[in-house]
């Protein structure tokens, strides 16, 4: 079996350890890798080199962390504890080597990779955009369990360590240098290995006297430290509403083990990880991560042989201001954007919305003044049809037949227009694909790609490339008319409108769902996409002809037209919130099962990923169908019967749910 590590000791007695996991695009830690690393440490302890450099042979990746697939098999406290202790013991051995150990980070260094680097004496990082360092474990519902909670505070100080661990966000090499996480930045345009060897020679010569960034540890003062922990808890509770136990557990572990010998602290950390890794929240977050990797892989397989990054010129026709948040993302990736609309008033609104987005980013210092000017130069707003034959991608909002024909005639042969509003694909459109950007959602990470029967792979490859570049994971469906995500969105808004017209205030309905963990309530989402757009979308819906969407269009139109007078913004009682949540969730479970039954959704995974990544259903609950499994299929059916008797046929149990009950099946066995 091919080894994951290659060890070489040069003529100056400096050991170079290369990590290159066979048959994988990234370096990961798993049981076999730890066994190999243990053997390498045996050899190093015997060889006693003057210094050790740990490098990666993967392009753009240092170490991606743990093999997350292994997490799914852990279902007891003992298994969780053993998984933590396995990594801890190996990294602890690394930390005890009697010579200088140096992690040479070039590319992404995440999770276990960061924890391994923290076990080294020094960390060097290339000043390159791909070099990002982080501990994202809280995003999987766990905490850093291989020494991260113990070593990072000692390296960066308490405040910086809490920021890295509790947010799960990766930092750039420069930021890592600023907080003391790395000792030196390397020039990525020069030989990285030679720079690292030069540092190793310096470390050998100076020993422990090599200059490190000094941090004034004000947190050593007891009441200051208590204040830091107290403020961290408040921030976490405000951001998570208590739905995610991992950040709070991380604070508890770091506070409890402060000034504790590291061997004892590691044991506390291992026990904490064991508690978290078997929670439903962690299992659901891990499943979402695995789905995201599956979707990336599926898209990349379709891009096989396609040169990534060649999509540079993006044209938008007749889009509304909800797309303005997308333009800075495209521009910062180096693309050029043209927005075309013969309606000057709408074009002006889109432009003003874009400028507000850009100025907000400038005020928050997310972009520099130079970047601000460059981004303005790379976007144009036009009220005449430009030379679209130079475009790489064409996105179209609602277009009349005359404009559609003009666009099709002028577009390059290899570029087909991509509709971004319902009806997405009609018989006359000759589209290879349509795109549902899900612009109603706050920070969406999924997008629906609707493939047509006459699909031509070359036509939608640039679209998949674009989505991967802007970190929108494509979920591919064949719901030509209004899109799977739109059906789910309209089901949500439709039921909310019914409840509004019956008895509840807007705020009560929105608050009930955000209290459950949704990122936004249905009315907030509807307003974000624009009530005018919502009414236009409703014109594409005919519930009499389409039995897959039992939507009370009249109720939604009544609500969307009643913009001035609202019933009082009364806070929802616990009973009201429970009733609102049950109605919405049970209807969505039933509708999603019906869409699976009719073939508009191919897999439960696709429904749930869109529910979380495009509609804002809480990630810790895993998706609406996973939530149905949690309730129990029989319990879902019983509650649907009661709602059907009280509220009508839209709650009539789908055939798929009945079949699953008879056969004792789950959406996720």
KOLRO-42702 format. One record per residue (C-alpha): residue in one letter; z, x negated, y. Coordinates in steps of 0.1 Angstrom, whole numbers, plus 5000, padded with zeros to 4 digits. Each point is the difference from the previous one (the first is absolute). Layout:
// KOLRO-42702
aZXY ...
***
This chain:
// KOLRO-42702
x500050005000 x499049865034 x502949905022 x500850165034 x501249665013 x498549655003 x502449725007 x498749665014 x502149715012 x498249765023 x500349635004 x502650045027 x502250204975 x499450335018 x499650304977 x497450265007 x500450334982 x497050235002 x500550374992 x496850174987 x500650304978 x497150034975 x497850315001 x501650135031 x498950015036 x503549945012 x503149804989 x502750234986 x503449944984 x500550154966 x502049914969 x497349754987 x499849835034 x503749965002 x500149854965 x497349755011 x501849925033 x503249944980 x498249744979 x498549845032 x503549975014 x501149834968 x497349745005 x500849955036 x503749954993 x499049724976 x497249855021 x502149995032 x497149985025 x500849915037 x498850345012 x498450324987 x497250205017 x499350354987 x496450115008 x497750294990 x496449974988 x499250375008 x497850075030 x501950165028 x503150064978 x503049794995 x502250234978 x499750385001 x503550044985 x501150174968 x497850184975 x500850365012 x498650164969 x503049864981 x502350215022 x498950324983 x501549894967 x503449945015 x502150314994 x503649884995 x502549815021 x500149734975 x496249955000 x500149995038 x502849755001 x498249774975 x496850025020 x501849895031 x502049724983 x496849864984 x498549925033 x503349905016 x500849744974 x496649845001 x500049985038 x503649885000 x498949714978 x497349925025 x502550005028 x502249754982 x497349734994 x501349675014 x496949925020 x498150165029 x498250324990 x497350145023 x498250334998 x496549965015 x499050355010 x496350085006 x499250374998 x502150304993 x503549924988 x501950324990 x503250104982 x500749774972 x497749745015 x502250005032 x503149984979 x498749704981 x499249835033 x503550075013 x501349824969 x498149695012 x501549755026 x497050045023 x497250255007 x496749915016 x497450275009 x496449995012 x499450155034 x497450234986 x499550385003 x500350044962 x503349824999 x502650285001 x503649964987 x502250294991 x502550184978 x498450354995 x502450114972 x501650295020 x496550165000 x500350024962 x503550155002 x501849684990 x501449695018 x499149634997 x501649934966 x499249634994 x502249855027 x498450145031 x503050185013 x502149684996 x497749735012 x498050165028 x503150065023 x501149644994 x496549885011 x499150225030 x503350155010 x501350354994 x498050205026 x496649864991 x500750034963 x501050375003 x496850065019 x497849844973 x501950174971 x500550355014 x496550055014 x498249854971 x497449875025 x498349674995 x500049755029 x497449755011 x500549634996 x500849965037 x502650274999 x501449854968 x500349675019 x501650175030 x502850154979 x500649684979 x498450134968 x497649714999 x500649645012 x496549915010 x496650155006 x496949854983 x496549995014 x497850214977 x496949825012 x501249674987 x500949904964 x503150204993 x501149804970 x499849675020 x502150155028 x502650114974 x500049664984 x500649845034 x503050235006 x501349914965 x499849635008 x501950085033 x502650204980 x500549714975 x500449755028 x502450215022 x501750194973 x502350285013 x499549875035 x496650165003 x500050235030 x500550374994 x500150285025 x503650055011 x501350355003 x503150095020 x501950214975 x501750245023 x500350234970 x502749774986 x502450185024 x501550304980 x499650285025 x496549895009 x499050004964 x501550354995 x498150125030 x496749864986 x500650184966 x501050335018 x496950005022 x497849924970 x501450304981 x499450235030 x496449885003 x499450054963 x501450354999 x498050095031 x496849884984 x500550124964 x502350305005 x501949874970 x497150084976 x499649634990 x503249844985 x498549654998 x500449885036 x503650135001 x500849824967 x498549685014 x502350025030 x503050064977 x499149704978 x499549765029 x503250115017 x502049994968 x498849654990 x500349845034 x501749664996 x500250064962 x499049714977 x496350054991 x500650044963 x502350305007 x497750145026 x497049994976 x502050204975 x500750275026 x496350005009 x499050044964 x502350294995 x498650175031 x496449954989 x500850154966 x501450315017 x497050055022 x497249924976 x500850304978 x500250265028 x497450275003 x499149875035 x499249664987 x498050134970 x497950215024 x499449725025 x499049764973 x497650264986 x498450045034 x499649625003 x498449994966 x497650285010 x499149825032 x499149694979 x497950224977 x498150155029 x499349665015 x498849884966 x497750304996 x498549955035 x499549634994 x498350074967 x497550225019 x499649725025 x499149754973 x497249775013 x500450145035 x500949745027 x503350125015 x500350005037 x496450055010 x500650345016 x500149915037 x498450285021 x501650354997 x498550315017 x501950335005 x498150325009 x501750315014 x503649904990 x503150135018 x502949815015 x502049994967 x497749724990 x501049795030 x502949844981 x497649864975 x497849825025 x502549725009 x500549944962 x496349944995 x499749795032 x502849774990 x498349944967 x497149865020 x497650304998 x498150155029 x500250385006 x497750245017 x501250365007 x497150245008 x500350365012 x497750215021 x503050205011 x501249795029 x503350185003 x500949944963 x498849645003 x502249945030 x503050144982 x499449764970 x499749715024 x503250085019 x501850044967 x498849674988 x501049835032 x503550144997 x500349874965 x498849655011 x502449995030 x502950104979 x499249724976 x499949765030 x503350125013 x501649954966 x498549655000 x498150074968 x496949865017 x499649745027 x498350045034 x497049804986 x499850224969 x500250315022 x497049905020 x498149894969 x500650344982 x498750185031 x496849804999 x499550084963 x500050385004 x497550225018 x500050385009 x496550145003 x498650355009 x496549914988 x498749914965 x500049624998 x498149774976 x501950114969 x497649804977 x502349715007 x503150174986 x501849914967 x501850334997 x499450345017 x502850265001 x499250355012 x502150295012 x498650355002 x496249975008 x497350265004 x496949974978 x497949855028 x502449715007 x500649954962 x496249964995 x499949755029 x502849794986 x498550004965 x496649905013 x501349715022 x502649874975 x499149704979 x498850084965 x503049844984 x502550195023 x500550384995 x502150195025 x503650074988 x501450345011 x503749995010 x500650375006 x499450314978 x497750114986 x499949654987 x496950014977 x497450274999 x496850034979 x497949915030 x502149715013 x498749744975 x503349815003 x501249744975 x503650065010 x502250165026 x503449885013 x503150195007 x502149765023 x502950255000 x500549955038 x502850265001 x502549754984 x502249745016 x499249654986 x497950124969 x499349744974 x497550214979 x496650145007 x497950244980 x496549894991 x497950294989 x497149904977 x496950214998 x497950074969 x497149805015 x502349705005 x498349675006 x502649724995 x498449775025 x500550275027 x503850044997 x500949644992 x500349915037 x502450295003 x502349884972 x499949655015 x501050145034 x502950204986 x501449704981 x499849795031 x502050245021 x502550074972 x499050364993 x499950054962 x497050214989 x500750294977 x496650124987 x499450374994 x497150254998 x501450285021 x496850035020 x500850295023 x503349935017 x501649724980 x503049994977 x502349875027 x498950275024 x500650274974 x503649874996 x500449975038 x498850365006 x502250134972 x503049845017 x499050125035 x499150354987 x503450064984 x501749865031 x498050255022 x501050294977 x503749905003 x499649975038 x498450355002 x502850144978 x503349865012 x500349635007 x499549795031 x497749705000 x502849765004 x501950154971 x497049964977 x499149645011 x503749904999 x500550144965 x497249794986 x501049685019 x503550054988 x498649994964 x498349675009 x496550095012 x498849775028 x499050305021 x500250384999 x496850214995 x499850125036 x500549645014 x497149894977 x497850295011 x500649925037 x499249634993 x496650094986 x499550255028 x500150384999 x496350025010 x499149784970 x502250214978 x498250325010 x496649834995 x501149904965 x501250354992 x496550125008 x498849814969 x502550194978 x499250334982 x502950094977 x498050304987 x497349764986 x502249704992 x502850094975 x501349645002 x501450055034 x502250315004 x500549975037 x500950265025 x497649895027 x501150285023 x503649884999 x499049655010 x497750125027 x502850225014 x502349715001 x497549755014 x499050255028 x503650075009 x500549675019 x502050115030 x502950214987 x502149884971 x503150154984 x503249805008 x500349654987 x503050094978 x501249744976 x499450114964 x503150084979 x500449844966 x499050324983 x496950045023 x499049644994 x500350054962 x497950315001 x497349845021 x499949694978 x499850204968 x497150225013 x498049715012 x500649774970 x499550264973 x496850125016 x498749645002 x500949934964 x498250324989 x496949935022 x499849644989 x500250114963 x497250255007 x497949735016 x500449784969 x499250304978 x496750065020 x499149634999 x500149965038 x502749744994 x499449764971 x503549874994 x503550085010 x500249655015 x497350085025 x501850315012 x503349835003 x498749695018 x498250225025 x503250215004 x502049695009 x497449785017 x498150275019 x502350305004 x503449825004 x501850144969 x503149774995 x499149694980 x503449994983 x499250344984 x496849854985 x497550285010 x500050384997 x499050004962 x502649744992 x502550225019 x498950294978 x500949784969 x503449945016 x500750375005 x498750084965 x496850194992 x501850304986 x502350015031 x496949985022 x498450294982 x503150225002 x500349945037 x496350075005 x500450344982 x502850105024 x498049895031 x496950184986 x501950324997 x501449975035 x497149835020 x496850074981 x497349864977 x499749665017 x503149914980 x498550124967 x500549724975 x496949804992 x498649994965 x500749624998 x503750045006 x500250274974 x498249784975 x502349705008 x503050234994 x498850114966 x499149644990 x503249865016 x497949765021 x500749825033 x497649885026 x501349654993 x501249984963 
***
